[in-house]
Structures are given as structure tokens and as C-alpha cells.
């Protein structure tokens, strides 16, 4: 279960991703999120949350978002 704050972080990310338009997202992406996380000087919970979110299967991500 995700808390209200965690859901807000995820929904903000998804909202921004939907507004990309013709642009491509270059960071964070599922294939490199974990790698870049290991280079962060300060390990923050929000960054770990996003890394976990990006590594979640798309079908599960859509299900969670649709339930919000």
C-alpha cells in the first residue's frame, strides 16, 4: 500500500510524463534509474520510490493509477 504522499509523488511524475508532447524523456527511464540511483550522494526516500516505480511492470502501474 502506498501512502497519500507517495501517491502524490507518483501522480505528479505521471502527469509530467503525459505532458511531454513531442519530447522524449531521457531521465529517469526504467533501464537506467537503478544505475543512476547508486551514484546519488544522498539517498533520499523519494528517489528510491521513483526507482521502484519505474521498475514496476507497466500493467501494474496503469492499474494503480486507474485506482486513484
Helices and strands as residue ranges (DSSP letters): H 4-18, H 33-39, H 45-54, H 58-67
